[in-house]
Amino acid sequence: MDEISKLLTAMRSSLDEDILLAGGIIKDGVQPVNDKEWQYVVSASPKRQQEFSCGRLYAHRLLDQVGFTDFVIGRDSQGCPQWPDGVVGSISHTSDFCVALLAKSIRYTSLGIDLELSGRLKASLWPRLFARSEIRQLEQISDAARRMRHAAIIFSAKEAFYKCDYPLNHRCYEFTDAEVALDETTRCLQLSISRDGGRVEYGGCYAAGMTHVMTAIVSSR
Ligand SMILES: CC(C)(COP(=O)(O)OP(=O)(O)OC[C@H]1O[C@@H](n2cnc3c(N)ncnc32)[C@H](O)[C@@H]1OP(=O)(O)O)[C@@H](O)C(=O)NCCC(=O)NCCS
């Protein structure tokens, strides 16, 4: 099984069954799903057009499954996808893979999905991205590959959190405001963040492959 298929299988086994996930390899020559969405990237680079179209392609496959066959996925001024009423979702891509996550809003208020390469976050970047407690955790991991993977998962969870939180609250955060705890047995994660004088908790899950990691944050009703 290839890397993205393994990640998708692992994530599906962790997500509730009413959360839909689709993704794959970004291929050359993917056609835009519709002309209106194409307008968002008409002047972008071919690479950006490809990743955008692939993300939308998988998002549309999921929308078809919940009965929205001709919907145009708009975007707001920040790039946040605009889903049909009654649906929440999220999109992510790396240079080679893309993924979409979707659910009905009767049970979920928002979702966030993120894909990252696992070997890129050098220790010099950690103080900007991670809380002190997270850095302490990372420093205790002696195996270098495992440490890099762990760092990528924590970072990815913060990106997934932002995508989940933005449609609800339209807020910006510092990466160091959030703290992520991973349970390596269940592949569940908890993200807590300071807000309005208190700490707010979000739950999610993750999958780690050889080269990439995927995380999801789920906000339930
Ligand atoms: C927006 C952002 C999350 C995108 O993440 P990325 O890793 O660069 O790119 P990804 O491919 O994973 O995600 C891109 C997709 O996110 C979605 N997206 C963009 N802005 C979004 C927003 N404000 N809210 C929700 N989803 C958004 C879009 O679907 C976009 O793909 P598309 O333009 O092809 O439709 C990132 O650029 C960013 O701003 N990060 C800061 C997050 C932050 O502040 N974290 C601290 C919280 S603790």
PDBQT file of the ligand as one rigid body, heavy atoms in Angstrom, charges set to zero:
ROOT
HETATM    1  C1  LIG A 301      -4.376  28.401   6.430  1.00  0.00    +0.000 C 
HETATM    2  C2  LIG A 301      -3.282  27.399   6.787  1.00  0.00    +0.000 C 
HETATM    3  C3  LIG A 301      -3.748  26.629   8.023  1.00  0.00    +0.000 C 
HETATM    4  C4  LIG A 301      -3.121  26.431   5.606  1.00  0.00    +0.000 C 
HETATM    5  O1  LIG A 301      -2.294  25.374   5.980  1.00  0.00    +0.000 OA
HETATM    6  P1  LIG A 301      -1.116  24.836   5.055  1.00  0.00    +0.000 P 
HETATM    7  O2  LIG A 301      -0.454  23.721   5.791  1.00  0.00    +0.000 OA
HETATM    8  O3  LIG A 301      -0.289  25.989   4.605  1.00  0.00    +0.000 OA
HETATM    9  O4  LIG A 301      -1.812  24.275   3.765  1.00  0.00    +0.000 OA
HETATM   10  P2  LIG A 301      -2.832  23.076   3.613  1.00  0.00    +0.000 P 
HETATM   11  O5  LIG A 301      -2.666  22.570   2.249  1.00  0.00    +0.000 OA
HETATM   12  O6  LIG A 301      -2.767  22.114   4.729  1.00  0.00    +0.000 OA
HETATM   13  O7  LIG A 301      -4.264  23.800   3.711  1.00  0.00    +0.000 OA
HETATM   14  C5  LIG A 301      -4.689  24.628   2.690  1.00  0.00    +0.000 C 
HETATM   15  C6  LIG A 301      -6.193  24.593   2.693  1.00  0.00    +0.000 C 
HETATM   16  O8  LIG A 301      -6.681  25.065   3.943  1.00  0.00    +0.000 OA
HETATM   17  C7  LIG A 301      -7.957  25.644   3.717  1.00  0.00    +0.000 C 
HETATM   18  N1  LIG A 301      -7.945  26.936   4.374  1.00  0.00    +0.000 N 
HETATM   19  C8  LIG A 301      -7.266  28.049   4.027  1.00  0.00    +0.000 A 
HETATM   20  N2  LIG A 301      -7.511  29.037   4.914  1.00  0.00    +0.000 NA
HETATM   21  C9  LIG A 301      -8.367  28.529   5.825  1.00  0.00    +0.000 A 
HETATM   22  C10 LIG A 301      -8.983  29.076   6.981  1.00  0.00    +0.000 A 
HETATM   23  N3  LIG A 301      -8.793  30.343   7.366  1.00  0.00    +0.000 N 
HETATM   24  N4  LIG A 301      -9.797  28.269   7.697  1.00  0.00    +0.000 NA
HETATM   25  C11 LIG A 301     -10.032  26.996   7.333  1.00  0.00    +0.000 A 
HETATM   26  N5  LIG A 301      -9.461  26.420   6.228  1.00  0.00    +0.000 NA
HETATM   27  C12 LIG A 301      -8.638  27.194   5.503  1.00  0.00    +0.000 A 
HETATM   28  C13 LIG A 301      -8.170  25.734   2.207  1.00  0.00    +0.000 C 
HETATM   29  O9  LIG A 301      -9.052  24.710   1.809  1.00  0.00    +0.000 OA
HETATM   30  C14 LIG A 301      -6.791  25.496   1.655  1.00  0.00    +0.000 C 
HETATM   31  O10 LIG A 301      -6.757  24.802   0.436  1.00  0.00    +0.000 OA
HETATM   32  P3  LIG A 301      -7.351  25.419  -0.928  1.00  0.00    +0.000 P 
HETATM   33  O11 LIG A 301      -6.958  26.879  -0.936  1.00  0.00    +0.000 OA
HETATM   34  O12 LIG A 301      -6.712  24.637  -1.998  1.00  0.00    +0.000 OA
HETATM   35  O13 LIG A 301      -8.834  25.231  -0.808  1.00  0.00    +0.000 OA
HETATM   36  C15 LIG A 301      -1.903  28.070   7.089  1.00  0.00    +0.000 C 
HETATM   37  O14 LIG A 301      -1.456  28.734   5.951  1.00  0.00    +0.000 OA
HETATM   38  C16 LIG A 301      -1.974  29.022   8.236  1.00  0.00    +0.000 C 
HETATM   39  O15 LIG A 301      -2.418  30.156   8.143  1.00  0.00    +0.000 OA
HETATM   40  N6  LIG A 301      -1.469  28.561   9.376  1.00  0.00    +0.000 N 
HETATM   41  C17 LIG A 301      -1.454  29.304  10.601  1.00  0.00    +0.000 C 
HETATM   42  C18 LIG A 301      -2.225  28.473  11.582  1.00  0.00    +0.000 C 
HETATM   43  C19 LIG A 301      -2.119  29.044  12.940  1.00  0.00    +0.000 C 
HETATM   44  O16 LIG A 301      -2.228  30.207  13.176  1.00  0.00    +0.000 OA
HETATM   45  N7  LIG A 301      -1.869  28.149  13.861  1.00  0.00    +0.000 N 
HETATM   46  C20 LIG A 301      -1.768  28.509  15.224  1.00  0.00    +0.000 C 
HETATM   47  C21 LIG A 301      -2.929  27.863  15.909  1.00  0.00    +0.000 C 
HETATM   48  S1  LIG A 301      -2.392  27.192  17.403  1.00  0.00    +0.000 SA
ENDROOT
TORSDOF 0
